[in-house]
Amino acid sequence: MLFPPPSGPPPDDTGQLVCSARGCRADGVWALRWNNPKLHTPDRRKTWLACEDHRTSLSEFLSLRGFLREVVEVGAGPAGPPDNGS
């Protein structure tokens, strides 16, 4: 069975940390650590990366849903690599 190609830019496979905002290819310099309490245990953290331009909008998106736990500068702490799975 053939599937249509994914829309949008291809995933970044160069090892660069790229902003998680749709269509943005800027460097991710902020780690937005979050979890969905309906799906994840309290200690589980997912990570979205944000560039300077998208830090506020991505943080607000997660905060409005009660998901945002912390925002740290990339490389400044235990954020680790992004966890993009569910």
ROMITI-138201 format. One record per residue: residue number from 1; residue in one letter; chain; x, y negated, z negated of N, C-alpha, C, O in turn. Coordinates in steps of 0.05 Angstrom, whole numbers. Atoms other than C-alpha are relative to their C-alpha. Layout:
N
<r><nr>NUM</nr><rest>a</rest><kette>A</kette><n_east>X</n_east><n_north>Y</n_north><n_up>Z</n_up><ca_east>X</ca_east><ca_north>Y</ca_north><ca_up>Z</ca_up><c_east>X</c_east><c_north>Y</c_north><c_up>Z</c_up><o_east>X</o_east><o_north>Y</o_north><o_up>Z</o_up></r>
...
***
This chain:
86
<r><nr>1</nr><rest>m</rest><kette>A</kette><n_east>17</n_east><n_north>23</n_north><n_up>0</n_up><ca_east>0</ca_east><ca_north>0</ca_north><ca_up>0</ca_up><c_east>18</c_east><c_north>-25</c_north><c_up>0</c_up><o_east>37</o_east><o_north>-26</o_north><o_up>-15</o_up></r>
<r><nr>2</nr><rest>l</rest><kette>A</kette><n_east>-15</n_east><n_north>24</n_north><n_up>-2</n_up><ca_east>27</ca_east><ca_north>-68</ca_north><ca_up>19</ca_up><c_east>-13</c_east><c_north>-22</c_north><c_up>-17</c_up><o_east>-37</o_east><o_north>-25</o_north><o_up>-17</o_up></r>
<r><nr>3</nr><rest>f</rest><kette>A</kette><n_east>9</n_east><n_north>22</n_north><n_up>17</n_up><ca_east>21</ca_east><ca_north>-127</ca_north><ca_up>-28</ca_up><c_east>9</c_east><c_north>-26</c_north><c_up>13</c_up><o_east>30</o_east><o_north>-27</o_north><o_up>25</o_up></r>
<r><nr>4</nr><rest>p</rest><kette>A</kette><n_east>-8</n_east><n_north>25</n_north><n_up>-11</n_up><ca_east>23</ca_east><ca_north>-200</ca_north><ca_up>-7</ca_up><c_east>25</c_east><c_north>-10</c_north><c_up>-15</c_up><o_east>28</o_east><o_north>-4</o_north><o_up>-39</o_up></r>
<r><nr>5</nr><rest>p</rest><kette>A</kette><n_east>-24</n_east><n_north>11</n_north><n_up>14</n_up><ca_east>89</ca_east><ca_north>-236</ca_north><ca_up>-23</ca_up><c_east>-9</c_east><c_north>-19</c_north><c_up>-22</c_up><o_east>-29</o_east><o_north>-32</o_north><o_up>-20</o_up></r>
<r><nr>6</nr><rest>p</rest><kette>A</kette><n_east>7</n_east><n_north>19</n_north><n_up>21</n_up><ca_east>89</ca_east><ca_north>-275</ca_north><ca_up>-88</ca_up><c_east>1</c_east><c_north>-28</c_north><c_up>9</c_up><o_east>17</o_east><o_north>-35</o_north><o_up>27</o_up></r>
<r><nr>7</nr><rest>s</rest><kette>A</kette><n_east>-1</n_east><n_north>28</n_north><n_up>-7</n_up><ca_east>74</ca_east><ca_north>-348</ca_north><ca_up>-83</ca_up><c_east>20</c_east><c_north>-15</c_north><c_up>-17</c_up><o_east>27</o_east><o_north>-5</o_north><o_up>-39</o_up></r>
<r><nr>8</nr><rest>g</rest><kette>A</kette><n_east>-19</n_east><n_north>16</n_north><n_up>15</n_up><ca_east>122</ca_east><ca_north>-401</ca_north><ca_up>-106</ca_up><c_east>29</c_east><c_north>9</c_north><c_up>5</c_up><o_east>34</o_east><o_north>27</o_north><o_up>21</o_up></r>
<r><nr>9</nr><rest>p</rest><kette>A</kette><n_east>-29</n_east><n_north>-6</n_north><n_up>-4</n_up><ca_east>198</ca_east><ca_north>-399</ca_north><ca_up>-110</ca_up><c_east>6</c_east><c_north>27</c_north><c_up>-10</c_up><o_east>-7</o_east><o_north>37</o_north><o_up>-29</o_up></r>
<r><nr>10</nr><rest>p</rest><kette>A</kette><n_east>-8</n_east><n_north>-26</n_north><n_up>10</n_up><ca_east>233</ca_east><ca_north>-333</ca_north><ca_up>-119</ca_up><c_east>11</c_east><c_north>-2</c_north><c_up>-28</c_up><o_east>20</o_east><o_north>-23</o_north><o_up>-36</o_up></r>
<r><nr>11</nr><rest>p</rest><kette>A</kette><n_east>-11</n_east><n_north>2</n_north><n_up>27</n_up><ca_east>254</ca_east><ca_north>-315</ca_north><ca_up>-190</ca_up><c_east>30</c_east><c_north>-6</c_north><c_up>2</c_up><o_east>44</o_east><o_north>1</o_north><o_up>21</o_up></r>
<r><nr>12</nr><rest>d</rest><kette>A</kette><n_east>-28</n_east><n_north>8</n_north><n_up>1</n_up><ca_east>321</ca_east><ca_north>-342</ca_north><ca_up>-210</ca_up><c_east>16</c_east><c_north>24</c_north><c_up>-9</c_up><o_east>12</o_east><o_north>34</o_north><o_up>-31</o_up></r>
<r><nr>13</nr><rest>d</rest><kette>A</kette><n_east>-16</n_east><n_north>-23</n_north><n_up>8</n_up><ca_east>371</ca_east><ca_north>-285</ca_north><ca_up>-210</ca_up><c_east>30</c_east><c_north>-7</c_north><c_up>-2</c_up><o_east>47</o_east><o_north>11</o_north><o_up>-1</o_up></r>
<r><nr>14</nr><rest>t</rest><kette>A</kette><n_east>-28</n_east><n_north>8</n_north><n_up>1</n_up><ca_east>435</ca_east><ca_north>-326</ca_north><ca_up>-215</ca_up><c_east>10</c_east><c_north>-2</c_north><c_up>-29</c_up><o_east>34</o_east><o_north>-8</o_north><o_up>-33</o_up></r>
<r><nr>15</nr><rest>g</rest><kette>A</kette><n_east>-8</n_east><n_north>2</n_north><n_up>28</n_up><ca_east>436</ca_east><ca_north>-325</ca_north><ca_up>-291</ca_up><c_east>-3</c_east><c_north>-28</c_north><c_up>-11</c_up><o_east>2</o_east><o_north>-33</o_north><o_up>-35</o_up></r>
<r><nr>16</nr><rest>q</rest><kette>A</kette><n_east>4</n_east><n_north>27</n_north><n_up>10</n_up><ca_east>420</ca_east><ca_north>-399</ca_north><ca_up>-295</ca_up><c_east>-25</c_east><c_north>-1</c_north><c_up>-17</c_up><o_east>-44</o_east><o_north>14</o_north><o_up>-13</o_up></r>
<r><nr>17</nr><rest>l</rest><kette>A</kette><n_east>24</n_east><n_north>5</n_north><n_up>17</n_up><ca_east>371</ca_east><ca_north>-423</ca_north><ca_up>-348</ca_up><c_east>-16</c_east><c_north>-21</c_north><c_up>13</c_up><o_east>-8</o_east><o_north>-45</o_north><o_up>13</o_up></r>
<r><nr>18</nr><rest>v</rest><kette>A</kette><n_east>17</n_east><n_north>18</n_north><n_up>-15</n_up><ca_east>315</ca_east><ca_north>-455</ca_north><ca_up>-309</ca_up><c_east>-25</c_east><c_north>-7</c_north><c_up>-15</c_up><o_east>-37</o_east><o_north>11</o_north><o_up>-29</o_up></r>
<r><nr>19</nr><rest>c</rest><kette>A</kette><n_east>25</n_east><n_north>10</n_north><n_up>13</n_up><ca_east>256</ca_east><ca_north>-496</ca_north><ca_up>-335</ca_up><c_east>-23</c_east><c_north>19</c_north><c_up>8</c_up><o_east>-26</o_east><o_north>27</o_north><o_up>31</o_up></r>
<r><nr>20</nr><rest>s</rest><kette>A</kette><n_east>23</n_east><n_north>-18</n_north><n_up>-4</n_up><ca_east>192</ca_east><ca_north>-454</ca_north><ca_up>-343</ca_up><c_east>-24</c_east><c_north>-14</c_north><c_up>13</c_up><o_east>-43</o_east><o_north>0</o_north><o_up>20</o_up></r>
<r><nr>21</nr><rest>a</rest><kette>A</kette><n_east>22</n_east><n_north>14</n_north><n_up>-13</n_up><ca_east>147</ca_east><ca_north>-508</ca_north><ca_up>-314</ca_up><c_east>-3</c_east><c_north>8</c_north><c_up>29</c_up><o_east>17</o_east><o_north>12</o_north><o_up>43</o_up></r>
<r><nr>22</nr><rest>r</rest><kette>A</kette><n_east>5</n_east><n_north>-10</n_north><n_up>-28</n_up><ca_east>114</ca_east><ca_north>-486</ca_north><ca_up>-249</ca_up><c_east>13</c_east><c_north>-18</c_north><c_up>20</c_up><o_east>9</o_east><o_north>-42</o_north><o_up>20</o_up></r>
<r><nr>23</nr><rest>g</rest><kette>A</kette><n_east>-13</n_east><n_north>15</n_north><n_up>-21</n_up><ca_east>156</ca_east><ca_north>-507</ca_north><ca_up>-190</ca_up><c_east>25</c_east><c_north>-15</c_north><c_up>-7</c_up><o_east>39</o_east><o_north>-25</o_north><o_up>11</o_up></r>
<r><nr>24</nr><rest>c</rest><kette>A</kette><n_east>-23</n_east><n_north>15</n_north><n_up>9</n_up><ca_east>211</ca_east><ca_north>-539</ca_north><ca_up>-231</ca_up><c_east>25</c_east><c_north>18</c_north><c_up>2</c_up><o_east>24</o_east><o_north>42</o_north><o_up>-6</o_up></r>
<r><nr>25</nr><rest>r</rest><kette>A</kette><n_east>-25</n_east><n_north>-15</n_north><n_up>-2</n_up><ca_east>282</ca_east><ca_north>-516</ca_north><ca_up>-216</ca_up><c_east>23</c_east><c_north>-13</c_north><c_up>-16</c_up><o_east>46</o_east><o_north>-5</o_north><o_up>-13</o_up></r>
<r><nr>26</nr><rest>a</rest><kette>A</kette><n_east>-20</n_east><n_north>14</n_north><n_up>17</n_up><ca_east>318</ca_east><ca_north>-562</ca_north><ca_up>-266</ca_up><c_east>10</c_east><c_north>19</c_north><c_up>-22</c_up><o_east>-2</o_east><o_north>39</o_north><o_up>-28</o_up></r>
<r><nr>27</nr><rest>d</rest><kette>A</kette><n_east>-12</n_east><n_north>-16</n_north><n_up>22</n_up><ca_east>363</ca_east><ca_north>-534</ca_north><ca_up>-320</ca_up><c_east>-19</c_east><c_north>-1</c_north><c_up>-25</c_up><o_east>-29</o_east><o_north>-22</o_north><o_up>-32</o_up></r>
<r><nr>28</nr><rest>g</rest><kette>A</kette><n_east>15</n_east><n_north>-2</n_north><n_up>25</n_up><ca_east>326</ca_east><ca_north>-510</ca_north><ca_up>-382</ca_up><c_east>19</c_east><c_north>-7</c_north><c_up>-23</c_up><o_east>38</o_east><o_north>8</o_north><o_up>-28</o_up></r>
<r><nr>29</nr><rest>v</rest><kette>A</kette><n_east>-18</n_east><n_north>9</n_north><n_up>22</n_up><ca_east>358</ca_east><ca_north>-548</ca_north><ca_up>-440</ca_up><c_east>-14</c_east><c_north>2</c_north><c_up>-27</c_up><o_east>-1</o_east><o_north>-2</o_north><o_up>-47</o_up></r>
<r><nr>30</nr><rest>w</rest><kette>A</kette><n_east>15</n_east><n_north>-4</n_north><n_up>25</n_up><ca_east>303</ca_east><ca_north>-537</ca_north><ca_up>-492</ca_up><c_east>-12</c_east><c_north>28</c_north><c_up>0</c_up><o_east>-23</o_east><o_north>36</o_north><o_up>20</o_up></r>
<r><nr>31</nr><rest>a</rest><kette>A</kette><n_east>13</n_east><n_north>-26</n_north><n_up>3</n_up><ca_east>279</ca_east><ca_north>-470</ca_north><ca_up>-518</ca_up><c_east>-25</c_east><c_north>-4</c_north><c_up>-17</c_up><o_east>-24</o_east><o_north>-12</o_north><o_up>-40</o_up></r>
<r><nr>32</nr><rest>l</rest><kette>A</kette><n_east>26</n_east><n_north>2</n_north><n_up>14</n_up><ca_east>205</ca_east><ca_north>-471</ca_north><ca_up>-537</ca_up><c_east>-7</c_east><c_north>28</c_north><c_up>-9</c_up><o_east>-14</o_east><o_north>45</o_north><o_up>6</o_up></r>
<r><nr>33</nr><rest>r</rest><kette>A</kette><n_east>4</n_east><n_north>-27</n_north><n_up>12</n_up><ca_east>196</ca_east><ca_north>-412</ca_north><ca_up>-584</ca_up><c_east>-29</c_east><c_north>1</c_north><c_up>-9</c_up><o_east>-39</o_east><o_north>-16</o_north><o_up>-24</o_up></r>
<r><nr>34</nr><rest>w</rest><kette>A</kette><n_east>29</n_east><n_north>-2</n_north><n_up>5</n_up><ca_east>124</ca_east><ca_north>-388</ca_north><ca_up>-589</ca_up><c_east>-8</c_east><c_north>29</c_north><c_up>-3</c_up><o_east>6</o_east><o_north>47</o_north><o_up>3</o_up></r>
<r><nr>35</nr><rest>n</rest><kette>A</kette><n_east>13</n_east><n_north>-26</n_north><n_up>0</n_up><ca_east>78</ca_east><ca_north>-330</ca_north><ca_up>-602</ca_up><c_east>-30</c_east><c_north>-4</c_north><c_up>0</c_up><o_east>-40</o_east><o_north>-24</o_north><o_up>-9</o_up></r>
<r><nr>36</nr><rest>n</rest><kette>A</kette><n_east>29</n_east><n_north>0</n_north><n_up>1</n_up><ca_east>5</ca_east><ca_north>-314</ca_north><ca_up>-593</ca_up><c_east>-8</c_east><c_north>19</c_north><c_up>-23</c_up><o_east>-4</o_east><o_north>43</o_north><o_up>-21</o_up></r>
<r><nr>37</nr><rest>p</rest><kette>A</kette><n_east>6</n_east><n_north>-16</n_north><n_up>23</n_up><ca_east>-19</ca_east><ca_north>-290</ca_north><ca_up>-661</ca_up><c_east>-20</c_east><c_north>22</c_north><c_up>4</c_up><o_east>-22</o_east><o_north>41</o_north><o_up>-11</o_up></r>
<r><nr>38</nr><rest>k</rest><kette>A</kette><n_east>19</n_east><n_north>-21</n_north><n_up>-6</n_up><ca_east>-74</ca_east><ca_north>-249</ca_north><ca_up>-629</ca_up><c_east>13</c_east><c_north>24</c_north><c_up>13</c_up><o_east>2</o_east><o_north>46</o_north><o_up>13</o_up></r>
<r><nr>39</nr><rest>l</rest><kette>A</kette><n_east>-14</n_east><n_north>-21</n_north><n_up>-15</n_up><ca_east>-23</ca_east><ca_north>-208</ca_north><ca_up>-590</ca_up><c_east>26</c_east><c_north>8</c_north><c_up>-13</c_up><o_east>34</o_east><o_north>31</o_north><o_up>-11</o_up></r>
<r><nr>40</nr><rest>h</rest><kette>A</kette><n_east>-27</n_east><n_north>-5</n_north><n_up>10</n_up><ca_east>44</ca_east><ca_north>-213</ca_north><ca_up>-627</ca_up><c_east>1</c_east><c_north>0</c_north><c_up>-30</c_up><o_east>-15</o_east><o_north>-13</o_north><o_up>-44</o_up></r>
<r><nr>41</nr><rest>t</rest><kette>A</kette><n_east>-4</n_east><n_north>0</n_north><n_up>29</n_up><ca_east>68</ca_east><ca_north>-198</ca_north><ca_up>-697</ca_up><c_east>11</c_east><c_north>-28</c_north><c_up>-7</c_up><o_east>23</o_east><o_north>-41</o_north><o_up>10</o_up></r>
<r><nr>42</nr><rest>p</rest><kette>A</kette><n_east>-9</n_east><n_north>27</n_north><n_up>8</n_up><ca_east>85</ca_east><ca_north>-261</ca_north><ca_up>-737</ca_up><c_east>30</c_east><c_north>-5</c_north><c_up>5</c_up><o_east>37</o_east><o_north>-28</o_north><o_up>9</o_up></r>
<r><nr>43</nr><rest>d</rest><kette>A</kette><n_east>-28</n_east><n_north>4</n_north><n_up>-4</n_up><ca_east>160</ca_east><ca_north>-250</ca_north><ca_up>-729</ca_up><c_east>8</c_east><c_north>0</c_north><c_up>30</c_up><o_east>31</o_east><o_north>-7</o_north><o_up>36</o_up></r>
<r><nr>44</nr><rest>r</rest><kette>A</kette><n_east>-6</n_east><n_north>-1</n_north><n_up>-28</n_up><ca_east>157</ca_east><ca_north>-241</ca_north><ca_up>-653</ca_up><c_east>1</c_east><c_north>-28</c_north><c_up>12</c_up><o_east>-16</o_east><o_north>-45</o_north><o_up>6</o_up></r>
<r><nr>45</nr><rest>r</rest><kette>A</kette><n_east>-2</n_east><n_north>26</n_north><n_up>-13</n_up><ca_east>180</ca_east><ca_north>-301</ca_north><ca_up>-612</ca_up><c_east>5</c_east><c_north>4</c_north><c_up>30</c_up><o_east>22</o_east><o_north>20</o_north><o_up>39</o_up></r>
<r><nr>46</nr><rest>k</rest><kette>A</kette><n_east>-3</n_east><n_north>1</n_north><n_up>-29</n_up><ca_east>172</ca_east><ca_north>-312</ca_north><ca_up>-538</ca_up><c_east>14</c_east><c_north>-27</c_north><c_up>5</c_up><o_east>13</o_east><o_north>-45</o_north><o_up>-12</o_up></r>
<r><nr>47</nr><rest>t</rest><kette>A</kette><n_east>-14</n_east><n_north>24</n_north><n_up>-5</n_up><ca_east>214</ca_east><ca_north>-366</ca_north><ca_up>-505</ca_up><c_east>-6</c_east><c_north>-11</c_north><c_up>28</c_up><o_east>-5</o_east><o_north>4</o_north><o_up>48</o_up></r>
<r><nr>48</nr><rest>w</rest><kette>A</kette><n_east>2</n_east><n_north>14</n_north><n_up>-25</n_up><ca_east>198</ca_east><ca_north>-416</ca_north><ca_up>-451</ca_up><c_east>23</c_east><c_north>-21</c_north><c_up>-1</c_up><o_east>29</o_east><o_north>-32</o_north><o_up>-22</o_up></r>
<r><nr>49</nr><rest>l</rest><kette>A</kette><n_east>-21</n_east><n_north>21</n_north><n_up>-2</n_up><ca_east>254</ca_east><ca_north>-462</ca_north><ca_up>-427</ca_up><c_east>-12</c_east><c_north>-25</c_north><c_up>12</c_up><o_east>-30</o_east><o_north>-23</o_north><o_up>29</o_up></r>
<r><nr>50</nr><rest>a</rest><kette>A</kette><n_east>10</n_east><n_north>25</n_north><n_up>-10</n_up><ca_east>242</ca_east><ca_north>-535</ca_north><ca_up>-413</ca_up><c_east>23</c_east><c_north>-19</c_north><c_up>6</c_up><o_east>43</o_east><o_north>-20</o_north><o_up>-8</o_up></r>
<r><nr>51</nr><rest>c</rest><kette>A</kette><n_east>-18</n_east><n_north>22</n_north><n_up>-6</n_up><ca_east>280</ca_east><ca_north>-590</ca_north><ca_up>-379</ca_up><c_east>-9</c_east><c_north>-24</c_north><c_up>-16</c_up><o_east>-30</o_east><o_north>-24</o_north><o_up>-29</o_up></r>
<r><nr>52</nr><rest>e</rest><kette>A</kette><n_east>7</n_east><n_north>24</n_north><n_up>14</n_up><ca_east>279</ca_east><ca_north>-660</ca_north><ca_up>-408</ca_up><c_east>-28</c_east><c_north>-10</c_north><c_up>9</c_up><o_east>-43</o_east><o_north>-19</o_north><o_up>-8</o_up></r>
<r><nr>53</nr><rest>d</rest><kette>A</kette><n_east>25</n_east><n_north>11</n_north><n_up>-10</n_up><ca_east>221</ca_east><ca_north>-680</ca_north><ca_up>-363</ca_up><c_east>-25</c_east><c_north>16</c_north><c_up>-8</c_up><o_east>-47</o_east><o_north>5</o_north><o_up>-10</o_up></r>
<r><nr>54</nr><rest>h</rest><kette>A</kette><n_east>23</n_east><n_north>-17</n_north><n_up>7</n_up><ca_east>176</ca_east><ca_north>-621</ca_north><ca_up>-383</ca_up><c_east>-2</c_east><c_north>9</c_north><c_up>-29</c_up><o_east>-20</o_east><o_north>24</o_north><o_up>-36</o_up></r>
<r><nr>55</nr><rest>r</rest><kette>A</kette><n_east>1</n_east><n_north>-9</n_north><n_up>29</n_up><ca_east>192</ca_east><ca_north>-612</ca_north><ca_up>-457</ca_up><c_east>-26</c_east><c_north>-8</c_north><c_up>-13</c_up><o_east>-38</o_east><o_north>9</o_north><o_up>-26</o_up></r>
<r><nr>56</nr><rest>t</rest><kette>A</kette><n_east>24</n_east><n_north>10</n_north><n_up>13</n_up><ca_east>133</ca_east><ca_north>-654</ca_north><ca_up>-480</ca_up><c_east>-25</c_east><c_north>15</c_north><c_up>11</c_up><o_east>-41</o_east><o_north>24</o_north><o_up>-5</o_up></r>
<r><nr>57</nr><rest>s</rest><kette>A</kette><n_east>24</n_east><n_north>-12</n_north><n_up>-11</n_up><ca_east>81</ca_east><ca_north>-625</ca_north><ca_up>-432</ca_up><c_east>-2</c_east><c_north>29</c_north><c_up>-7</c_up><o_east>-24</o_east><o_north>39</o_north><o_up>-13</o_up></r>
<r><nr>58</nr><rest>l</rest><kette>A</kette><n_east>1</n_east><n_north>-29</n_north><n_up>7</n_up><ca_east>100</ca_east><ca_north>-552</ca_north><ca_up>-444</ca_up><c_east>-5</c_east><c_north>3</c_north><c_up>-30</c_up><o_east>-19</o_east><o_north>21</o_north><o_up>-38</o_up></r>
<r><nr>59</nr><rest>s</rest><kette>A</kette><n_east>4</n_east><n_north>-2</n_north><n_up>29</n_up><ca_east>103</ca_east><ca_north>-564</ca_north><ca_up>-520</ca_up><c_east>-29</c_east><c_north>-6</c_north><c_up>-6</c_up><o_east>-41</o_east><o_north>8</o_north><o_up>-23</o_up></r>
<r><nr>60</nr><rest>e</rest><kette>A</kette><n_east>28</n_east><n_north>6</n_north><n_up>5</n_up><ca_east>34</ca_east><ca_north>-596</ca_north><ca_up>-519</ca_up><c_east>-18</c_east><c_north>23</c_north><c_up>9</c_up><o_east>-38</o_east><o_north>29</o_north><o_up>-5</o_up></r>
<r><nr>61</nr><rest>f</rest><kette>A</kette><n_east>16</n_east><n_north>-23</n_north><n_up>-9</n_up><ca_east>6</ca_east><ca_north>-538</ca_north><ca_up>-478</ca_up><c_east>-1</c_east><c_north>22</c_north><c_up>-21</c_up><o_east>-22</o_east><o_north>33</o_north><o_up>-27</o_up></r>
<r><nr>62</nr><rest>l</rest><kette>A</kette><n_east>-1</n_east><n_north>-21</n_north><n_up>20</n_up><ca_east>30</ca_east><ca_north>-488</ca_north><ca_up>-529</ca_up><c_east>-12</c_east><c_north>-9</c_north><c_up>-27</c_up><o_east>-25</o_east><o_north>7</o_north><o_up>-40</o_up></r>
<r><nr>63</nr><rest>s</rest><kette>A</kette><n_east>11</n_east><n_north>10</n_north><n_up>25</n_up><ca_east>12</ca_east><ca_north>-531</ca_north><ca_up>-589</ca_up><c_east>-30</c_east><c_north>-1</c_north><c_up>-1</c_up><o_east>-43</o_east><o_north>7</o_north><o_up>-21</o_up></r>
<r><nr>64</nr><rest>l</rest><kette>A</kette><n_east>29</n_east><n_north>1</n_north><n_up>-1</n_up><ca_east>-60</ca_east><ca_north>-541</ca_north><ca_up>-567</ca_up><c_east>-13</c_east><c_north>28</c_north><c_up>-4</c_up><o_east>-35</o_east><o_north>30</o_north><o_up>-14</o_up></r>
<r><nr>65</nr><rest>r</rest><kette>A</kette><n_east>10</n_east><n_north>-27</n_north><n_up>4</n_up><ca_east>-68</ca_east><ca_north>-465</ca_north><ca_up>-568</ca_up><c_east>9</c_east><c_north>12</c_north><c_up>-26</c_up><o_east>2</o_east><o_north>35</o_north><o_up>-33</o_up></r>
<r><nr>66</nr><rest>g</rest><kette>A</kette><n_east>-10</n_east><n_north>-10</n_north><n_up>25</n_up><ca_east>-33</ca_east><ca_north>-458</ca_north><ca_up>-635</ca_up><c_east>22</c_east><c_north>20</c_north><c_up>3</c_up><o_east>27</o_east><o_north>37</o_north><o_up>-15</o_up></r>
<r><nr>67</nr><rest>f</rest><kette>A</kette><n_east>-20</n_east><n_north>-19</n_north><n_up>-6</n_up><ca_east>24</ca_east><ca_north>-419</ca_north><ca_up>-604</ca_up><c_east>29</c_east><c_north>-10</c_north><c_up>-7</c_up><o_east>46</o_east><o_north>7</o_north><o_up>-13</o_up></r>
<r><nr>68</nr><rest>l</rest><kette>A</kette><n_east>-27</n_east><n_north>10</n_north><n_up>3</n_up><ca_east>85</ca_east><ca_north>-465</ca_north><ca_up>-612</ca_up><c_east>10</c_east><c_north>4</c_north><c_up>-29</c_up><o_east>-4</o_east><o_north>-4</o_north><o_up>-47</o_up></r>
<r><nr>69</nr><rest>r</rest><kette>A</kette><n_east>-12</n_east><n_north>-4</n_north><n_up>27</n_up><ca_east>130</ca_east><ca_north>-446</ca_north><ca_up>-670</ca_up><c_east>24</c_east><c_north>-18</c_north><c_up>-5</c_up><o_east>27</o_east><o_north>-29</o_north><o_up>-27</o_up></r>
<r><nr>70</nr><rest>e</rest><kette>A</kette><n_east>-23</n_east><n_north>18</n_north><n_up>3</n_up><ca_east>194</ca_east><ca_north>-486</ca_north><ca_up>-657</ca_up><c_east>11</c_east><c_north>-8</c_north><c_up>27</c_up><o_east>6</o_east><o_north>6</o_north><o_up>47</o_up></r>
<r><nr>71</nr><rest>v</rest><kette>A</kette><n_east>-14</n_east><n_north>9</n_north><n_up>-24</n_up><ca_east>233</ca_east><ca_north>-525</ca_north><ca_up>-606</ca_up><c_east>29</c_east><c_north>-5</c_north><c_up>-8</c_up><o_east>34</o_east><o_north>-20</o_north><o_up>-26</o_up></r>
<r><nr>72</nr><rest>v</rest><kette>A</kette><n_east>-28</n_east><n_north>3</n_north><n_up>6</n_up><ca_east>308</ca_east><ca_north>-520</ca_north><ca_up>-606</ca_up><c_east>16</c_east><c_north>-5</c_north><c_up>26</c_up><o_east>8</o_east><o_north>4</o_north><o_up>47</o_up></r>
<r><nr>73</nr><rest>e</rest><kette>A</kette><n_east>-17</n_east><n_north>4</n_north><n_up>-22</n_up><ca_east>363</ca_east><ca_north>-543</ca_north><ca_up>-561</ca_up><c_east>13</c_east><c_north>26</c_north><c_up>9</c_up><o_east>21</o_east><o_north>42</o_north><o_up>-9</o_up></r>
<r><nr>74</nr><rest>v</rest><kette>A</kette><n_east>-12</n_east><n_north>-25</n_north><n_up>-10</n_up><ca_east>389</ca_east><ca_north>-486</ca_north><ca_up>-517</ca_up><c_east>29</c_east><c_north>1</c_north><c_up>-9</c_up><o_east>44</o_east><o_north>-19</o_north><o_up>-6</o_up></r>
<r><nr>75</nr><rest>g</rest><kette>A</kette><n_east>-27</n_east><n_north>-3</n_north><n_up>10</n_up><ca_east>453</ca_east><ca_north>-460</ca_north><ca_up>-548</ca_up><c_east>3</c_east><c_north>-10</c_north><c_up>-28</c_up><o_east>25</o_east><o_north>-8</o_north><o_up>-39</o_up></r>
<r><nr>76</nr><rest>a</rest><kette>A</kette><n_east>-3</n_east><n_north>11</n_north><n_up>26</n_up><ca_east>438</ca_east><ca_north>-492</ca_north><ca_up>-615</ca_up><c_east>-8</c_east><c_north>19</c_north><c_up>-23</c_up><o_east>-5</o_east><o_north>12</o_north><o_up>-46</o_up></r>
<r><nr>77</nr><rest>g</rest><kette>A</kette><n_east>9</n_east><n_north>-18</n_north><n_up>21</n_up><ca_east>412</ca_east><ca_north>-432</ca_north><ca_up>-652</ca_up><c_east>-8</c_east><c_north>27</c_north><c_up>10</c_up><o_east>1</o_east><o_north>36</o_north><o_up>31</o_up></r>
<r><nr>78</nr><rest>p</rest><kette>A</kette><n_east>6</n_east><n_north>-28</n_north><n_up>-5</n_up><ca_east>382</ca_east><ca_north>-363</ca_north><ca_up>-653</ca_up><c_east>-22</c_east><c_north>4</c_north><c_up>21</c_up><o_east>-35</o_east><o_north>25</o_north><o_up>21</o_up></r>
<r><nr>79</nr><rest>a</rest><kette>A</kette><n_east>21</n_east><n_north>-3</n_north><n_up>-19</n_up><ca_east>335</ca_east><ca_north>-375</ca_north><ca_up>-594</ca_up><c_east>4</c_east><c_north>24</c_north><c_up>18</c_up><o_east>-15</o_east><o_north>38</o_north><o_up>26</o_up></r>
<r><nr>80</nr><rest>g</rest><kette>A</kette><n_east>-6</n_east><n_north>-23</n_north><n_up>-16</n_up><ca_east>370</ca_east><ca_north>-322</ca_north><ca_up>-552</ca_up><c_east>-11</c_east><c_north>-4</c_north><c_up>29</c_up><o_east>-21</o_east><o_north>-25</o_north><o_up>36</o_up></r>
<r><nr>81</nr><rest>p</rest><kette>A</kette><n_east>10</n_east><n_north>2</n_north><n_up>-27</n_up><ca_east>351</ca_east><ca_north>-307</ca_north><ca_up>-480</ca_up><c_east>-30</c_east><c_north>-1</c_north><c_up>1</c_up><o_east>-43</o_east><o_north>8</o_north><o_up>-17</o_up></r>
<r><nr>82</nr><rest>p</rest><kette>A</kette><n_east>29</n_east><n_north>2</n_north><n_up>-2</n_up><ca_east>281</ca_east><ca_north>-321</ca_north><ca_up>-456</ca_up><c_east>-13</c_east><c_north>28</c_north><c_up>1</c_up><o_east>-2</o_east><o_north>46</o_north><o_up>14</o_up></r>
<r><nr>83</nr><rest>d</rest><kette>A</kette><n_east>16</n_east><n_north>-25</n_north><n_up>-1</n_up><ca_east>230</ca_east><ca_north>-265</ca_north><ca_up>-468</ca_up><c_east>-24</c_east><c_north>-6</c_north><c_up>17</c_up><o_east>-44</o_east><o_north>-17</o_north><o_up>7</o_up></r>
<r><nr>84</nr><rest>n</rest><kette>A</kette><n_east>22</n_east><n_north>7</n_north><n_up>-18</n_up><ca_east>185</ca_east><ca_north>-270</ca_north><ca_up>-408</ca_up><c_east>-21</c_east><c_north>22</c_north><c_up>3</c_up><o_east>-40</o_east><o_north>19</o_north><o_up>18</o_up></r>
<r><nr>85</nr><rest>g</rest><kette>A</kette><n_east>20</n_east><n_north>-22</n_north><n_up>0</n_up><ca_east>148</ca_east><ca_north>-204</ca_north><ca_up>-419</ca_up><c_east>-24</c_east><c_north>-7</c_north><c_up>-17</c_up><o_east>-25</o_east><o_north>-28</o_north><o_up>-29</o_up></r>
<r><nr>86</nr><rest>s</rest><kette>A</kette><n_east>24</n_east><n_north>5</n_north><n_up>16</n_up><ca_east>82</ca_east><ca_north>-198</ca_north><ca_up>-454</ca_up><c_east>3</c_east><c_north>8</c_north><c_up>-29</c_up><o_east>-16</o_east><o_north>4</o_north><o_up>-45</o_up></r>
***
